[in-house]
Amino acid sequence: MAAAVRQDLAQLMNSSGSHKDLAGKQYNVDYKLETYLKIARLYLEDDDPVQAEAYINRASLLQNESTNEQLQIHYKVCYARVLDYRRKFIEAAQRYNELSYKTIVHESERLEALKHALHCTILASAGQQRSRMLATLFKDERCQQLAAYGILEKMYLDRIIRGNQLQEFAAMLMPHQKATTADGSSILDRAVIEHNLLSASKLYNNITFEELGALLEIPAAKAEKIASQMITEGRMNGFIDQIDGIVHFETREALPTWDKQIQSLCFQVNNLLEKISQTAPEWTAQAMEAQMAQ
């Protein structure tokens, strides 16, 4: 497969010439844009996202000049995939989510883009950006059709997620999303540990390293290191007491959590009402009329 991709890439590069030749010759914008996108896609298929990003950056200089809507969509898809492969998951999620609303794209492909947006959001580092994206997706009723909706709901509601709850979701990931990080854990494991740590910060005022490690299902030293990194990067508020071996979190805010839970309940009630109305439309109409008459 890799050999075939390289052969296609070589043929495309030879037929179009070098980047300088392509930029210098009087080709029209659409031809150059399409060529850069083809090269970027081939580099992605060859597991070389760095080179793919270089060509998508060249394409980005041209895409605003093109009036071809299909090419514009191809650019957006390719750009989202490059961000995904480069592990810039929250940026990729935003791009995929944008694509999921494009009416020029077939409905099934829009739902596929939404699925990728959800997967990338789950894999993204915990913090305010991911929290905003989780809220956006949770409020999108289309996400309820997706297999990973259960994980989305748990993350949005700041619930602790156990390792045994991730097996089904892990099987849905693409090969590049299953890579390991510098400390040997998978991208998914790292994302869930950070999520659980952020959730713990809203449940506890403080917690010992040992207790935190047990909660996160990792060694205490690793829990301390991740907590320290998140606090330093401004993704979690608190401080670490090295002498007593305790992580102190900021004062818990109960109201936002209650708001989320109430919102989740409202969504569930609405879904139940929709299902009842589909199954028994006449009874629903009568019940609504009776309610309005009161």
Sequence and secondary structure as in RCSB ss.txt:
>XXXX:A:sequence
MAAAVRQDLAQLMNSSGSHKDLAGKQYNVDYKLETYLKIARLYLEDDDPVQAEAYINRASLLQNESTNEQLQIHY
KVCYARVLDYRRKFIEAAQRYNELSYKTIVHESERLEALKHALHCTILASAGQQRSRMLATLFKDERCQQLAAYG
ILEKMYLDRIIRGNQLQEFAAMLMPHQKATTADGSSILDRAVIEHNLLSASKLYNNITFEELGALLEIPAAKAEK
IASQMITEGRMNGFIDQIDGIVHFETREALPTWDKQIQSLCFQVNNLLEKISQTAPEWTAQAMEAQMAQ
>XXXX:A:secstr
 HHHHHHHHHHHHHHH  HHHHHHS   HHHHHHHHHHHHHHHHHTT HHHHHHHHHHHHHHHTT   HHHHHHH
HHHHHHHHHHTT HHHHHHHHHHHTT TTS HHHHHHHHHHHHHHHHHS SSHHHHHHHHHHHT GGGGGSTTHH
HHHHHHTT    GGGSHHHHHHS GGGG B TTS BHHHHHHHHHHHHHHHHH SEEEHHHHHHHHTS HHHHHH
HHHHHHHTTSS EEEETTTTEEEE    HHHHHHHHHHHHHHHHHHHHHHHHHH HHHHHHHHHHHHH 
